[in-house]
Amino acid sequence: MSNISYKDAGVDIDAGNDFVEAIKDDVKSTFDKNVIGGIGSFAGAYELPKGYNEPVILSATDGVGTKLKLAIESKKLDTVGIDLVAMCVNDLICNFGTPMFFLDYYATGKLIPEDAKAVVSGIANGCKIGECSLVGGETAEMPSMYSENDFDLAGFSVGIAEKSQMDRVSRVKAGQMLIALPSSGIHSNGYSLVRKIFFDKLNMNLSDDFNGKPLLETLLEPTRIYVKDFKKNRDNIQALAHITGGGIVENLPRVLPDGIKAVVRKDSIKVLPIFEFMSKFVDEDEMWRAFNMGIGMVLVVDEEDVERVLSNSDGYVIGTLENGTKQVEFI
């Protein structure tokens, strides 16, 4: 009887090594002056930026959800990495953290180097947009856990904040204004419902036309990264809410103190066509809890700073803060 190799068991070490070599340029393109060392060590090293009196390290982790299933089915894998970065760094900035570096975890049944490279290329692109460095990652080939064509992603981002700047809720009060920053699309939440609508109920295909282009392009539109918007406007922002799963209804109250409610003018929200279409098949309340509805981030801004923020972003006013029970009230 001949001996059994690791490759016979479904794990190709050589393919893994080839993949690491193939992504080196993409990874290095994200490095800034604080990255110490390079690819191949046991851990990524990053020097803390100077200029902080009481630096606090923040962390965030997330995935892409079942949006990843659409990418795998369509073999369009170059944008889900942007989604992965976005879901993490958009959370960091809500605590006034500046993203520093990012790591990824790629788990698959069979490593296909060109597919993995496309994913990591997207992650590197997301890191450049989010102005953070991709300092490490892990690729796991697990044939007993995943089918050959399947894989999953997880992302981990670390940022830094001044301790005195982190408590945003205490800065929120009645009379302040709510500014919405538009989303690029569905972002990375609610895709189990999206798939149920388009493919189970309507029997549509990814190549079908939607609003003048293939449905796939709309569904895989990458999540917008708001780091640059935050940096440009941070001195005029009192609080930020990342509108993810739970929608504006559940995420905006996370930055409100007790005794303050958000009064939102529903007709002022620029609802994207994809949400208008899906709302034909989903109850209105469910739509507002499952999706961002066209708003990716909400900024709480003092009234005297509104025009400054509007002129320095693509945001628009959707409401105000008033005394009342902590909640979102649509009018």
C-alpha positions in Angstrom: 0.0 0.0 0.0 1.4 3.4 -1.0 1.8 6.2 1.5 -0.8 9.0 1.6 0.2 12.7 1.1 -1.5 15.8 2.5 -2.5 16.6 -1.1 -4.3 13.2 -1.3 -6.3 14.3 1.8 -7.4 17.4 -0.1 -4.8 20.0 1.0 -2.3 21.4 -1.5 0.6 23.0 0.3 2.2 24.1 -3.0 -1.0 25.8 -4.2 -1.0 27.7 -0.9 2.6 28.8 -1.3 1.9 29.9 -4.9 -1.1 31.9 -3.7 1.0 33.8 -1.1 3.5 34.6 -3.7 0.8 35.9 -6.1 -0.7 38.3 -3.6 2.5 39.9 -2.4 2.3 43.0 -4.6 -1.4 43.6 -3.7 -0.6 43.4 0.0 2.4 45.6 -0.1 0.5 48.2 -2.0 -1.5 48.9 1.2 1.5 49.4 3.5 2.0 52.8 5.1 5.0 54.1 7.1 3.9 52.3 10.3 4.1 48.8 8.9 7.1 46.9 10.3 8.5 44.0 8.3 6.7 42.4 5.4 4.8 39.2 4.4 5.9 35.9 5.7 6.4 36.5 9.4 4.3 34.8 12.0 2.5 38.1 12.9 1.9 41.5 11.3 3.6 44.4 13.1 2.4 48.0 13.1 3.9 50.9 15.0 1.4 53.0 16.9 1.0 56.5 15.3 2.3 59.4 17.3 0.4 62.4 18.6 -2.1 60.7 20.9 -2.3 61.7 24.6 -4.3 58.7 25.7 -4.4 56.3 22.8 -7.1 53.6 22.8 -7.0 50.6 20.5 -10.3 49.6 18.9 -11.1 46.4 17.0 -13.9 45.3 14.8 -14.7 42.0 13.0 -17.3 41.0 10.4 -18.0 39.0 7.3 -19.8 39.5 4.1 -22.8 37.3 4.8 -24.7 35.5 2.0 -23.8 38.2 -0.5 -20.7 36.0 -0.8 -22.9 33.2 -2.2 -23.8 35.4 -5.1 -20.1 36.2 -5.8 -19.3 32.5 -5.7 -22.2 31.6 -8.0 -21.3 34.3 -10.5 -17.5 33.8 -10.2 -17.2 37.6 -9.8 -14.9 37.7 -6.8 -13.0 41.0 -7.1 -15.4 43.2 -5.1 -16.4 41.1 -2.0 -13.1 42.0 -0.4 -14.1 45.7 -0.5 -17.3 44.6 1.3 -15.3 42.8 3.9 -13.1 45.8 4.7 -16.1 48.2 4.7 -18.1 46.3 7.2 -15.2 46.5 9.7 -13.8 50.0 9.2 -17.2 51.6 9.0 -17.8 50.3 12.5 -14.5 51.6 13.8 -15.2 55.2 12.8 -18.4 55.2 14.7 -16.3 55.2 17.9 -14.0 57.9 16.4 -11.4 55.3 15.6 -9.0 55.8 12.7 -8.4 52.5 11.0 -4.7 51.4 11.1 -4.5 47.8 9.8 -6.6 44.9 8.6 -6.4 41.1 8.6 -8.4 38.5 6.7 -9.4 34.9 7.1 -10.2 32.9 3.9 -11.5 29.3 4.5 -12.3 27.1 1.6 -12.8 23.4 0.6 -10.2 23.6 -2.2 -7.8 26.5 -2.7 -8.1 27.8 -6.2 -5.3 30.4 -6.3 -6.7 32.6 -9.0 -10.0 32.9 -7.1 -8.3 33.6 -3.8 -6.1 36.2 -5.5 -9.2 38.0 -6.9 -10.6 38.1 -3.4 -7.5 39.4 -1.7 -7.0 41.9 -4.5 -10.5 43.3 -3.5 -9.4 43.3 0.1 -6.3 45.3 -0.8 -8.4 47.7 -2.8 -10.8 48.1 0.2 -7.8 48.8 2.5 -6.5 51.5 0.2 -10.0 53.2 0.1 -10.2 52.8 3.8 -6.6 54.1 4.3 -5.4 51.1 6.3 -2.8 48.5 5.8 -3.3 44.8 5.1 -0.7 43.4 7.5 -1.7 39.7 7.6 -4.2 37.0 6.9 -4.8 33.3 7.0 -5.9 30.9 4.2 -7.3 27.5 5.4 -8.0 24.6 3.0 -10.6 22.4 4.7 -12.1 19.8 2.4 -14.1 18.2 5.2 -15.7 21.5 6.2 -16.5 23.1 2.8 -17.4 21.8 -0.6 -14.8 22.3 -3.3 -16.3 25.5 -4.8 -17.3 27.1 -1.5 -15.4 29.5 0.8 -16.0 31.9 3.6 -14.5 35.2 4.6 -13.9 37.0 7.9 -12.2 40.4 8.4 -10.5 42.0 11.4 -9.7 45.7 11.6 -7.8 47.5 14.3 -7.9 51.3 14.8 -6.8 54.0 17.2 -8.7 56.7 19.0 -8.1 59.4 21.5 -9.8 58.2 24.7 -11.4 61.6 25.3 -13.0 61.4 21.8 -14.6 58.0 22.2 -17.8 58.8 24.2 -20.0 60.2 21.5 -23.4 59.5 23.1 -22.7 62.2 25.8 -22.3 64.8 23.0 -25.8 64.1 21.5 -28.6 66.4 22.5 -31.9 67.8 21.3 -31.7 70.3 18.5 -29.0 68.6 16.6 -29.5 67.6 13.0 -29.3 64.3 11.2 -27.3 64.0 8.0 -27.5 60.9 5.8 -24.6 59.8 3.7 -25.9 57.7 0.8 -25.2 54.0 0.5 -23.8 52.5 -2.7 -26.5 49.9 -2.7 -27.7 47.0 -0.5 -24.2 46.9 1.1 -23.7 43.6 3.0 -26.9 43.0 5.0 -30.2 41.3 4.2 -29.0 39.1 1.4 -30.9 36.0 2.6 -34.1 38.1 2.0 -32.7 39.5 -1.3 -32.1 35.9 -2.6 -35.6 34.8 -1.4 -37.2 37.7 -3.4 -35.3 37.6 -6.6 -34.5 33.9 -7.0 -37.2 31.9 -5.0 -40.2 34.2 -5.5 -39.5 35.9 -8.8 -37.3 33.2 -10.4 -35.0 35.9 -11.8 -31.4 35.3 -13.1 -28.3 37.3 -12.3 -28.1 38.3 -16.0 -31.6 39.7 -16.0 -31.9 43.4 -16.6 -32.5 45.6 -13.6 -32.6 49.4 -14.0 -30.6 49.3 -17.2 -27.9 46.8 -16.2 -27.5 43.2 -15.2 -29.1 42.4 -11.8 -25.7 40.9 -10.7 -24.1 44.4 -10.9 -26.6 45.9 -8.6 -26.6 43.0 -6.1 -22.7 42.9 -6.0 -22.2 46.7 -5.8 -19.5 47.0 -3.1 -20.3 48.5 0.3 -19.3 52.1 0.5 -16.4 52.9 2.8 -16.9 56.1 4.8 -13.4 56.6 6.3 -12.4 59.5 4.1 -15.8 61.2 4.8 -15.2 60.8 8.5 -11.7 62.2 8.4 -12.8 65.3 6.4 -15.7 66.1 8.7 -14.7 64.7 12.1 -14.3 68.1 13.8 -18.0 68.8 12.9 -19.5 65.4 13.8 -20.9 64.7 17.2 -21.8 61.1 16.5 -22.1 58.5 13.7 -24.3 55.5 13.2 -23.4 52.8 10.7 -26.6 51.6 9.1 -26.3 47.8 8.8 -28.5 44.9 9.8 -31.5 46.4 11.6 -31.6 49.4 9.4 -31.9 53.0 10.6 -34.6 51.9 13.1 -32.2 49.8 15.2 -28.8 51.4 14.5 -29.4 55.1 15.0 -30.7 54.7 18.6 -27.3 53.2 19.4 -25.8 56.7 19.5 -28.7 58.3 21.3 -28.8 58.9 25.1 -31.9 58.2 27.1 -34.5 61.0 26.7 -33.6 61.8 23.1 -35.4 60.6 20.0 -34.5 60.9 16.3 -37.3 62.4 14.2 -36.8 61.4 10.6 -38.7 62.7 7.6 -39.3 59.6 5.6 -40.0 61.5 2.4 -36.6 63.2 2.6 -34.8 59.8 2.3 -33.4 59.1 -1.2 -34.5 55.5 -1.4 -32.6 53.5 -4.0 -34.4 51.8 -6.9 -33.4 48.3 -5.6 -35.2 48.9 -2.4 -38.3 50.5 -4.1 -38.5 47.3 -6.2 -38.2 44.9 -3.2 -40.7 46.8 -1.2 -43.4 45.5 -3.6 -42.9 42.1 -2.0 -42.0 42.9 1.6 -43.9 44.7 4.3 -42.7 48.3 4.8 -41.7 47.9 8.5 -39.7 44.8 7.5 -37.9 46.7 4.7 -36.8 49.4 7.2 -35.5 46.8 9.7 -33.7 44.6 7.1 -32.1 47.1 4.8 -30.3 50.5 4.8 -32.8 51.8 2.3 -30.2 54.1 0.7 -28.5 55.4 3.8 -25.1 53.9 4.8 -24.2 56.3 7.6 -26.0 58.9 9.7 -24.1 61.8 11.2 -25.3 63.8 14.2 -24.3 67.4 13.7 -24.8 70.7 15.5 -27.1 73.0 13.6 -24.4 75.6 13.1 -22.2 73.0 11.4 -24.7 71.5 9.0 -23.8 73.6 6.0 -20.1 73.0 6.5 -20.6 69.2 6.5 -23.0 69.3 3.6 -20.5 71.3 1.5 -17.8 68.8 2.4 -19.8 65.6 1.6 -22.6 64.2 -0.5 -24.8 64.1 2.6 -28.3 65.5 3.0 -30.5 66.4 6.0 -33.1 63.8 7.0 -34.3 65.0 10.4 -33.6 66.3 13.9 -33.1 65.2 17.5 -35.8 66.0 20.0 -36.6 65.2 23.6 -38.5 62.0 24.0 -38.2 58.2 24.3 -35.0 56.9 22.7 -36.2 55.6 19.3 -36.5 56.6 15.6 -39.8 58.3 14.9 -40.7 58.6 11.2 -42.9 61.5 10.2 
